[in-house]
Amino acid sequence: MTQDDPQVLREVRAAFEAYERALMAHDLDALNGFFHADARTTRYGIADRQLGFDQIAAFRAASAPPGFTRVLENVRIQSFGRDFAVAQTEFVRSDTPLRGFQSQAWVRLPGGWRIVAAHVSMIDLP
């Protein structure tokens, strides 16, 4: 198994960056398109939990556009083989002193790279 194949890293980085643009633009169709449409896809948020794609889509539909900006720091992407990668980042939001953390498991599926698991948290980091 090849780890950190440069082509895979480029592909996942592009998908990760497109996800961030869609998140900040509140582009619901694009955001939903990044997640694997499966009942087992999971997203744990800052104060929420979605079990399955339908819950993720409903959560997004009920969410307001972000009233903040955010800066990503320490983006780390690792790939394992040609079809699996993990993307992690820290972020700083303009509306809180808390530090954010985001992890995503990406899988190459017939329709392209999709998130199958995601976690977002924020903590008071000195």
ChimeraX attribute file (.defattr): number of C-alpha atoms within 10 A of each C-alpha:
attribute: neighborCount
match mode: 1-to-1
recipient: residues
	/A:1	7
	/A:2	8
	/A:3	14
	/A:4	16
	/A:5	14
	/A:6	9
	/A:7	11
	/A:8	21
	/A:9	20
	/A:10	13
	/A:11	13
	/A:12	25
	/A:13	18
	/A:14	13
	/A:15	18
	/A:16	22
	/A:17	11
	/A:18	14
	/A:19	20
	/A:20	15
	/A:21	14
	/A:22	17
	/A:23	16
	/A:24	14
	/A:25	13
	/A:26	17
	/A:27	15
	/A:28	15
	/A:29	12
	/A:30	15
	/A:31	19
	/A:32	21
	/A:33	17
	/A:34	19
	/A:35	24
	/A:36	23
	/A:37	17
	/A:38	12
	/A:39	13
	/A:40	13
	/A:41	20
	/A:42	21
	/A:43	23
	/A:44	17
	/A:45	14
	/A:46	14
	/A:47	8
	/A:48	9
	/A:49	14
	/A:50	19
	/A:51	15
	/A:52	19
	/A:53	20
	/A:54	15
	/A:55	16
	/A:56	21
	/A:57	19
	/A:58	12
	/A:59	14
	/A:60	18
	/A:61	14
	/A:62	8
	/A:63	11
	/A:64	9
	/A:65	14
	/A:66	11
	/A:67	9
	/A:68	10
	/A:69	11
	/A:70	15
	/A:71	11
	/A:72	15
	/A:73	13
	/A:74	10
	/A:75	14
	/A:76	12
	/A:77	20
	/A:78	18
	/A:79	22
	/A:80	15
	/A:81	13
	/A:82	16
	/A:83	14
	/A:84	19
	/A:85	23
	/A:86	19
	/A:87	20
	/A:88	20
	/A:89	17
	/A:90	19
	/A:91	19
	/A:92	17
	/A:93	16
	/A:94	12
	/A:95	10
	/A:96	11
	/A:97	13
	/A:98	16
	/A:99	15
	/A:100	22
	/A:101	19
	/A:102	19
	/A:103	21
	/A:104	20
	/A:105	19
	/A:106	25
	/A:107	21
	/A:108	18
	/A:109	12
	/A:110	7
	/A:111	8
	/A:112	15
	/A:113	23
	/A:114	24
	/A:115	28
	/A:116	21
	/A:117	20
	/A:118	20
	/A:119	16
	/A:120	18
	/A:121	16
	/A:122	19
	/A:123	11
	/A:124	9
	/A:125	8
	/A:126	6
